[in-house]
Amino acid sequence: MDRQFFKAGNPRTLLAAFLYFDASFMVWVLLGPLGIAIAHDLHLNAGQKGFLVAIPVLAGALFRVAAGALVDHFGPRRVAILMQLLVIAGLAATWVAAPHTYSGLFPLALVLGVAGASFAVALPLASGWYPPHYQGTALGIAGAGNSGTALAALFAPGLAILYGWLNVVGLATLPLAAVLVAFLFLAKEPPRRPSAGLVAWLPVLKKPDCWALMFFYSVTFGGFVGLASFLTIYFNDQYGLPPAVAGGCTALVVFVGSFVRPLGGALADRIGGDRALFLLYAAAAAVFALIGYGLPTIWLAFPAFFLGMLLLGLGNGAVFQIVPTRFPHQVGILTGLVGMSGGVGGFYLASSLGAARQSTGSYGPGFLAFAGIALLALGCVSVCRRRWKAASAAPLPGDTELPAAL
């Protein structure tokens, strides 16, 4: 990263976007690291555990579309402040109400989904301050807020043992409040932001590139957040690790997936997002197929998940290098739509792993299916590469999209 990058935009706002994203993602996946304690308290089976931790992921996916539209109308800074206040209030209300039934946790899951929608706010906040040739790097840095999922996995299981899982929900309001105060002082509305609004959604959805990007991100980010939500439960159930140790292992693999995201954006800036995705999907399919076939010990499984998360993290950065390149005038809408698809992918993976364990007694079929989806994404990237190369050679008059760097 060269010095010109820091001069080209607003580093204070980029830091604010990262902190907001990081704290929000920490609470978004909170039910996953707390899942062992919650399941023990409420006597949940594998299918119920998988579905419960997947609900915030799906809710966050759906809320991202609305958040992206609000960003286009009101600006990312204002929307971020409102959403953070809603999440803090929801967590505090849950702590006071103290639900102790399976269905009673669903409102909390929806509140956590609001935190997950921060994706559609933090990325336009960062994107609006940087020129096109630095988009991959800027969005990668802001998107490294994915690391919040690792913080949840690292601390929540141990805190749940000490204070109870319900008190951990209440304690989560403290870092959120601290980040909100910092955000108020650091963040500024970007001078360049889209304002197309809801009327532009239908034309965007008619474009094949939109659906391709949504699918790409449903695999990379869906895999990332699905595993971040479920791995603590998986390591505990599959390999008998204590909750705190399972959370620590999850945190390590999630950290690598989070912090390589800027490298994925920078790699895409250098060789093209499509070429980067082609390589990453091929490797990810091989890794998760190996996991699906079965690894007998944690000493074999942990390196495989570490590598798998690294590949998915790089892929997340690569996808969002393409978004502002191909849709420079609809970044807010595309961020919401693509982010939504990532959440849907995460819901699928977390819930399918629980369902596979419940129905077959093994997590293997769930991982094998995910490897197959990565192969399908690889084929889709190949088709897009040929089409984008042709479009770059013969651009259409009046086209609002820019060809991706190849």
N, C-alpha and C positions, 0 to 999 in steps of 0.2 A: 504494500500500500504506500503510494508516494505522498509527499507533502502537499501536492496540489489538491489531493482529495479533501483535506481538511480546510483548504482555502476556498474550495468550490461550493461549499454548502454551509450548514449551520451545525457545528458539532454539539452545541448545548441541546438543541432540539433532538438531534440524533440520539444523544444520551438519554434524554427524557423518554423518547419512544422505546428505547431498549428497556429502561427501568419499568415503564408501565406494562410493556409486553411481558417482561419477566415475572413481575408480581402477579399479573392476571393469570398467566399460565400455571403458576404455582398453585393457585386455588382451583383452576379449571379441572385438574386431574386429581384433586385431593381425595376423592372417594376411592381411587385405586390404591394408594399407599395405606389408606385407612380400611381397605376392604377386608383384610384379615381380621381385624378387631371387630368390625361391624358384622361380618359373617358369623363370628363366634358368638356375638351378643344376640343376634337375631336368628341364628340357626339357618343360614342360607345355604342352598346347594350350589353346585358349580355354575349351572345355567343362570340362577338368580344373581350370583356375583358378577358374572360376565355382563349381564344386561344392566345391572345397576351402575357399574363403572362406565358403561357405554352411553348411558343417557345424557350426561353432561356434554359428551363429545358430539352427539347428534344435535342437542339443543344449541350448542355453540355454532355448529355448522349452519343451522337455520337462521339464527340471529345475525350471522355475519352478513347475510344479504341485506337485511334492514339496516345494519350498521354501515355498510358500504354506501347505501343510498343517503343516509343521514350525513355521512362525511361529505358527499358531493354537494349537499345543500348548505350545511352549517359549518363545515370545516372540522378536521380531525381533533384539534385541541378541545373544542367545546364538547364534542361527542365523547371523548375519552374521560373528561371530568364527570359527565353525567353517568356514564356506565360504571365508573369506579365507585361513585356514591351509591348506586343501586346495589352493587355487589356487597359493599361493606354493610349496608342496611340489611340485606338478605341474610348474610352470615350471622349478624348479631341477632336477628329475629329468630333464626333457627336455634341458636344457642339458648335463647330464653325459652322458646317453645319446647325444646328437648324432645323431639320425636323419637320413638322407639319401636316403630313398626316398619316393615319393608316399604309399604306404600307411603308411609309418612315421610320417607326420605326423598320422594320424587320432587316435591317443591324445592328442596335444597339442590337437587340435581339440575333443575331449571335455572336457579340462580347462578350456579357455577357455569352454566352455559353462557350467561351474559359475559362472564369473564373470558370465556373462550372466544367470544366475538371480538375481543380486543385486536385480534389479527387484522381485521378489516379497517382498523383505526390507526394502529401504530405504523403499518407499512406505508399508507398514503402520507402520513405525517412526515416520515423520513424521505419518501420519494419526492415530495414536492419541493425539497430544498436542493436537489442535486441534478446536474445535467445528465443526458442520456448515457454518456460513456462511463458514468460512475454509478448507474442504477443498480447493477448487480452487487457491487460492493456495499453501497448504502443500505439496500434492502437486506443484504446478508447480515450486516451488523445489527440492524433493528430486529431482524428475525431471529438472531441468536438469543433473544428473550425466551425462546423455546427451553432454555436452560432452567427456567422456573419449574418445569416438570421434574427436573432432577432434584431441585431443592425440596420439593414435596416428598419425593421418594426417599431422600436422605434423612429428613427430620421427622416426618409425620408418624411413621411406625413406632419409633422410640418414644415420641411424645405421647402417643396413644397408650403405650404401656404405663407411662408414668402418671398421666393425668386423665386418661379416658378419651375416646375418640371424639365425643361431643365437645369437650373442652378445647380440643385441637381446632375444631371448627370456629370456636369463639376467638382463640388466639390468632387465627389467620387474619383477623381484622387489623391487627397491629401493624404488620408490614405493609398492608394495603394502604392504611392511613398515612404511614410515613412516606411511601412512594407518591401518594397523591399530593402531599405538601411539596415535595421536591419537584414534581411535575408542574405545579402551578408557577414555580419560579423559573424553571428551565425552558419549558416548551413555548414556542411561538407558532402561530398559524403560518403555514407555508405561503409564499407569494404566488406560487404556481400550483393550482389545484383544479381538477376537473369540476364542472358544474352541469353536466348533461342531465342529471336527474333521472326519474323513473321512466320518462318517455324514451330514453335511449336504451333501455334494457332489451326490448324485443329485437331491434336491429342487431344488437350484440349477440344475442342468443341464436340468431340466424346464421352466424358465421361459424364455419367448421373449426377455425382456430380456437374459438372460445371453448367448445366442447372438448377439443384435444387437450387444452391446458387444464381444464377441469379434471379430465381423466388422469393426466400425468400427476397432478397434485394429490388426487385421491389415493394414488399408490405411494408416493414418497412421504407426504405428510400424514396420510392416513396410516401408513405403516408405523411412522414415528410415534404419533400420539396414541395409536392403538396399543403399541407395545409399552409406551410410557405409562399408560393407564393400567395395564394388565400384568406387567412382568413381576411386580412384587408378589401378586397372588400366584403367578406361575412358578416362580422360584421356590416359594414356600410349599406349594402342592406337589410339584414335580420332583424336587430334589431335597425336600425336608428342611430347608434353611429356616432359621428363626426369623421372625418378622423384621427385626432391625437389620439383620445380615442380608435378607432378601431385598430390603429397601436400599441398602448400601450398594449392592450389585446393580440394582436397577438405576440408581443415581449415576453410577459410573458410565454405563452404556448410554444413558440419556444425555449426560454431559458431552460426550464425544459427538453425539448426533446434533446437539445444539450448537456447539462452538465451531464445528466445521462448516456450518451453513454459510458464513461469509466467504470461506474458501471455495464453496460451491458456486457462489455468485461471481467471485473473481475468476475462477476457472472458466465459467460460462462467458464472461467478458472477453477472455483470451481466445478460446477455441470455438465459441458458439454454444448456446444453451442446448440446441438439439443434439449436437455431437457429444456434449457432456452427458446428457440423459441416456443416449444410446449405450455408452460404456457402463454407466452406473446401473441401468436396469439389467443388463446382462449379468453383471457381477451379483446384484441383489437376488436375482432369480436362483442362481447357483447356491448362494449362502442359505436362503430360506428353504430350499429344497432339501439341503443337507440337514437342517434343523428338523424339518418335517419327517424325514426318515428315521430320526431318533439319535440323540447323543446321550450316552448312558450316565455321564457324570457332569457335575457342574464345571469341572476343570476343562471339559471339552465344550460345553454349552456356552460358557461365559465368553470365550474368545470369538465364537461364532456370532453371538448377539452383538458383541462389541463391533465387529466388522460390519454386520448388517446395519446397525444404527449409523455407523460412519457413512456408509453408502447412501442411506436414506437422507441423512442430514445434508450431504453434498447435493443430492437431488433436489431438496427443497430450495436451496439457493439457486440452482440452475433453472428451475421452473420460473422463479420470480425475476430472473434476469430477462426472460422472454416476454413476460407480461407487459411492461412498459414499452418494450421494443415493438411489439406487434399491435398494441392498443395504446398508443401514447395519449389519446384524448379520453379514454375511459378507464383510467387506472383505478379509480375508486370502485366503479361497478365491477370490473374484472377482479379486483382484490376480494370483494365480497363473494362473487360467484365461485372463483377458484378456491378461496378459503372455505366456502361452504362445502365444496366437493371434498376437500381434504378432511373436514370433520366427518362427513358421511363415510369416507373410507375408514377413518378411525373407529367409528361406531360399528361398521361391519366387522373389522378385524377383532376388536375386543369382544363383541357379542358372539362371533363365530367360534372363537377359541373356547369360550365358556360352553357354547352349545355342543361343540365337538367333544369336549371332555364329558359332558353330561350324557350324550347319546352313544358314544363309542368307547368311553373310558380312556381316551387318549387325545392329546392336543395335536398329534401329528397331522390328521387330515386338515385342520385349520391352517397350519403353516404351509402344507403342500398346495392348498388352494391359493394362498397368497403368492407363492412362488409362480404359480400358473398365471396369475393376474399380472405379475411383473413381466413375464414373457409376452403377454398380450400388449402391454404398454411398450415393450421393445419394438414390436411390429408396428404399432401406431406411430412411434417416433420415426421409423424408417420411411413410412408413407409421407409424413409431414416434411421430413428433410427434402425429399424429392420435389414436393410441391412448392416449398418455400424457395428452393434453389431456382425452380422455373420462374416463380414470381419475381425473384430478384433480378433475373436476366431480362424479364419483360414486364415491368411494373404497369399496372392499369392506371389510366388517367383518372385523377380525382379520388384515388383510393386513400382512405384515412389511415391505413395500416402501413407500417414500415417493415421491410424484410428483416428477418433476424440475421445477425452475423453468423456466417457459416464457416 
